[in-house]
Amino acid sequence: MLSSLRYLAGSAGPSGYGSRTTADEATLPAGDLSHITAIVTGATSGIGAETARVLARRGARLVLPARNLKAAEETRARILADLGDAGSGGGRVVVLPLDLSSLASVRRFVHRFLALRLPLNLLINNAGQYAERFAVSEDGVEMTFATNYLGHFLLTELLLPAMADTARATGVQGRVVNVSSTVHAWFAADAGDDGPLAYLHRVTRKATPYDPTRAYALSKLANVLHTTALAGRLREMGADVTANCVHPGIVRTRLIRDRAGLVTNTVFFLASKLLKTVPQAAATTCYAAVHPAVAGVSGRYFADCNEAAPSRLACSAEEASRLWSFSEAITAEKEKEESALPVTSFRFQVQSSNADRGMAIA
């Protein structure tokens, strides 16, 4: 109740920020970020686009993966225009193709990124989709889960060596930020032994009716469980990289607009006072990504730029371990079937010459 009242009032929590804080405000204490290279998925619209814009304004170099390269190029152009840099320095914002629903595409993206020989300080796993109709990815996984979670799992796994090497070489701690949602709590193990993976197995094989909201909630739960397991693995590796998860808040982004109709529009009109603006919704992501107060903090869940408590199921170390093992097994199985070049060691060039000047690399 107290947290709800604080949200409605926009009052600050322990961090000094609250639900009305904007991304610009949350990144101000970070100062100049020109030494940071960040990958931001889902940056062509909504929260991802605002996150990318604000990081760029602070000086960060951006790599924008996208399935729709035209939309990504338009985002790139807007960012450069906002910086007043449309005619120069374009290599500070790089676009690369990526379809997160395809494990093969994830591997191709990582191969292309490593070929640029850039450092990697920050990975923001922001992209997400809400699929109204049942579909299965090319890898045989329910599409919402494949896009929102599994693709990000593999992306993170393949980029960890780059992040660890960057942190070791520069002394700048790396950060992974997984964007989840409070909707993760809507998936509860309340049907006997119907846990997350059992449900995924059944829905993928059409053994249970497809419920788009439950599928979306499962993917967001997986994001939280992934964060917990990843933070533990990073500690075991001795990598100077942290992993945290965020709930950005409820905002009318394209994810919601795609479902527009009389009922949806009416609900959002009546609840307008509860919604965040896009700059406010991007604040928690940016806070977890670059704020000095989050240095060294790992395995936590944030909402309104403050630490918060995820659902009981999301706190299960057993479920996190089970999901990690499943994810490793399915991505490893597909890797054997693909002919993509393996991702091995990583060495970046701090002063890149021509490698980072490209925009879209096919």
Salt bridges, closest charged atoms under 4 A:
ASP24 OD2 - ARG53 NH2 3.08
GLU50 OE2 - ARG53 NH2 2.92
GLU74 OE2 - LYS70 NZ 2.62
ASP82 OD2 - ARG53 NH1 3.50
ASP82 OD2 - ARG57 NH1 3.05
GLU132 OE2 - ARG259 NE 2.78
GLU157 OE2 - ARG233 NH1 2.43
ASP165 OD1 - ARG168 NH2 2.24
ASP165 OD2 - ARG347 NH1 2.93
ASP194 OD1 - ARG202 NH1 3.13
ASP194 OD2 - ARG214 NH2 3.67
ASP304 OD1 - LYS276 NZ 2.63
GLU307 OE1 - ARG300 NH1 2.91
GLU318 OE2 - ARG322 NH2 2.75
GLU319 OE2 - ARG322 NH1 2.99
GLU328 OE2 - ARG233 NH1 3.86
GLU335 OE1 - ARG107 NH2 3.89
GLU337 OE1 - LYS334 NZ 2.76
GLU338 OE1 - ARG107 NH1 2.72
ASP356 OD2 - ARG61 NH2 3.18
